Amino acid sequence: MGLPPEKQPKSGQQCDEYPFRTTLEGAASKDWDFSVRAVDRSDNASAGSRLKLYVLHERILRWDAGLADPQRSNDAYWVNIRYSTR
Protein backbone atom coordinates (compact mmCIF):
# COMPACT_ATOMS: atom_id res chain seq x y z
CA MET A 1 0.00 0.00 0.00
CA GLY A 2 2.91 2.36 0.55
CA LEU A 3 1.65 3.86 3.82
CA PRO A 4 3.71 3.95 7.01
CA PRO A 5 2.68 1.29 9.58
CA GLU A 6 0.95 3.78 11.89
CA LYS A 7 -1.27 4.94 8.99
CA GLN A 8 -2.26 1.45 7.80
CA PRO A 9 -5.99 0.69 8.07
CA LYS A 10 -7.07 -1.36 11.06
CA SER A 11 -9.52 -4.26 10.96
CA GLY A 12 -12.83 -3.05 9.50
CA GLN A 13 -11.20 -0.09 7.76
CA GLN A 14 -10.07 0.75 4.22
CA CYS A 15 -7.93 3.46 2.70
CA ASP A 16 -10.01 6.31 1.34
CA GLU A 17 -8.22 8.47 -1.19
CA TYR A 18 -8.85 12.00 -2.43
CA PRO A 19 -9.02 12.99 -5.20
CA PHE A 20 -10.95 9.84 -6.05
CA ARG A 21 -9.05 7.03 -7.76
CA THR A 22 -11.32 7.41 -10.80
CA THR A 23 -10.34 11.02 -11.44
CA LEU A 24 -7.53 12.24 -13.67
CA GLU A 25 -5.70 13.65 -10.62
CA GLY A 26 -6.64 10.74 -8.36
CA ALA A 27 -4.87 7.90 -6.63
CA ALA A 28 -4.62 5.78 -9.78
CA SER A 29 -1.79 7.99 -11.03
CA LYS A 30 1.83 6.95 -10.54
CA ASP A 31 2.53 10.16 -8.59
CA TRP A 32 1.62 10.13 -4.91
CA ASP A 33 -0.06 13.54 -5.10
CA PHE A 34 -3.22 12.66 -3.20
CA SER A 35 -4.47 12.21 0.35
CA VAL A 36 -5.18 8.86 2.01
CA ARG A 37 -6.91 8.18 5.29
CA ALA A 38 -8.14 5.02 7.00
CA VAL A 39 -11.93 5.09 7.26
CA ASP A 40 -14.70 2.67 8.17
CA ARG A 41 -14.98 0.02 5.43
CA SER A 42 -18.77 0.31 5.10
CA ASP A 43 -18.63 4.12 4.88
CA ASN A 44 -15.97 3.92 2.18
CA ALA A 45 -17.95 1.33 0.21
CA SER A 46 -21.14 3.39 0.51
CA ALA A 47 -19.42 6.57 -0.69
CA GLY A 48 -17.83 4.70 -3.60
CA SER A 49 -21.17 3.22 -4.61
CA ARG A 50 -22.86 6.61 -4.49
CA LEU A 51 -20.12 8.18 -6.61
CA LYS A 52 -20.39 5.34 -9.14
CA LEU A 53 -24.17 5.77 -9.37
CA TYR A 54 -23.73 9.51 -9.88
CA VAL A 55 -21.23 8.99 -12.71
CA LEU A 56 -23.50 6.42 -14.39
CA HIS A 57 -26.69 8.45 -13.92
CA GLU A 58 -25.15 11.66 -15.26
CA ARG A 59 -23.43 9.75 -18.10
CA ILE A 60 -19.99 11.17 -17.30
CA LEU A 61 -17.68 9.68 -19.88
CA ARG A 62 -14.07 8.52 -19.58
CA TRP A 63 -11.43 11.20 -20.24
CA ASP A 64 -10.34 11.22 -23.87
CA ALA A 65 -6.93 12.86 -24.38
CA GLY A 66 -7.30 12.33 -28.15
CA LEU A 67 -9.91 15.06 -28.53
CA ALA A 68 -8.88 18.27 -30.29
CA ASP A 69 -9.19 20.29 -27.07
CA PRO A 70 -9.37 17.80 -24.17
CA GLN A 71 -9.68 20.45 -21.44
CA ARG A 72 -12.86 21.84 -23.02
CA SER A 73 -14.24 18.74 -24.75
CA ASN A 74 -14.31 16.19 -21.93
CA ASP A 75 -16.97 15.93 -19.24
CA ALA A 76 -16.12 17.79 -16.06
CA TYR A 77 -17.82 17.36 -12.71
CA TRP A 78 -17.43 18.43 -9.11
CA VAL A 79 -18.38 16.54 -5.97
CA ASN A 80 -19.17 18.39 -2.74
CA ILE A 81 -17.33 16.70 0.15
CA ARG A 82 -18.87 17.22 3.58
CA TYR A 83 -16.85 16.44 6.68
CA SER A 84 -18.45 13.97 9.06
CA THR A 85 -17.69 14.11 12.77
CA ARG A 86 -18.92 10.55 13.26
C-alpha positions as CSV (number, residue, x, y, z in Angstrom):
1,M,0.0,0.0,0.0
2,G,2.9,2.4,0.5
3,L,1.6,3.9,3.8
4,P,3.7,3.9,7.0
5,P,2.7,1.3,9.6
6,E,1.0,3.8,11.9
7,K,-1.3,4.9,9.0
8,Q,-2.3,1.5,7.8
9,P,-6.0,0.7,8.1
10,K,-7.1,-1.4,11.1
11,S,-9.5,-4.3,11.0
12,G,-12.8,-3.1,9.5
13,Q,-11.2,-0.1,7.8
14,Q,-10.1,0.8,4.2
15,C,-7.9,3.5,2.7
16,D,-10.0,6.3,1.3
17,E,-8.2,8.5,-1.2
18,Y,-8.9,12.0,-2.4
19,P,-9.0,13.0,-5.2
20,F,-11.0,9.8,-6.0
21,R,-9.0,7.0,-7.8
22,T,-11.3,7.4,-10.8
23,T,-10.3,11.0,-11.4
24,L,-7.5,12.2,-13.7
25,E,-5.7,13.6,-10.6
26,G,-6.6,10.7,-8.4
27,A,-4.9,7.9,-6.6
28,A,-4.6,5.8,-9.8
29,S,-1.8,8.0,-11.0
30,K,1.8,7.0,-10.5
31,D,2.5,10.2,-8.6
32,W,1.6,10.1,-4.9
33,D,-0.1,13.5,-5.1
34,F,-3.2,12.7,-3.2
35,S,-4.5,12.2,0.3
36,V,-5.2,8.9,2.0
37,R,-6.9,8.2,5.3
38,A,-8.1,5.0,7.0
39,V,-11.9,5.1,7.3
40,D,-14.7,2.7,8.2
41,R,-15.0,0.0,5.4
42,S,-18.8,0.3,5.1
43,D,-18.6,4.1,4.9
44,N,-16.0,3.9,2.2
45,A,-18.0,1.3,0.2
46,S,-21.1,3.4,0.5
47,A,-19.4,6.6,-0.7
48,G,-17.8,4.7,-3.6
49,S,-21.2,3.2,-4.6
50,R,-22.9,6.6,-4.5
51,L,-20.1,8.2,-6.6
52,K,-20.4,5.3,-9.1
53,L,-24.2,5.8,-9.4
54,Y,-23.7,9.5,-9.9
55,V,-21.2,9.0,-12.7
56,L,-23.5,6.4,-14.4
57,H,-26.7,8.4,-13.9
58,E,-25.1,11.7,-15.3
59,R,-23.4,9.8,-18.1
60,I,-20.0,11.2,-17.3
61,L,-17.7,9.7,-19.9
62,R,-14.1,8.5,-19.6
63,W,-11.4,11.2,-20.2
64,D,-10.3,11.2,-23.9
65,A,-6.9,12.9,-24.4
66,G,-7.3,12.3,-28.1
67,L,-9.9,15.1,-28.5
68,A,-8.9,18.3,-30.3
69,D,-9.2,20.3,-27.1
70,P,-9.4,17.8,-24.2
71,Q,-9.7,20.5,-21.4
72,R,-12.9,21.8,-23.0
73,S,-14.2,18.7,-24.8
74,N,-14.3,16.2,-21.9
75,D,-17.0,15.9,-19.2
76,A,-16.1,17.8,-16.1
77,Y,-17.8,17.4,-12.7
78,W,-17.4,18.4,-9.1
79,V,-18.4,16.5,-6.0
80,N,-19.2,18.4,-2.7
81,I,-17.3,16.7,0.1
82,R,-18.9,17.2,3.6
83,Y,-16.8,16.4,6.7
84,S,-18.4,14.0,9.1
85,T,-17.7,14.1,12.8
86,R,-18.9,10.6,13.3
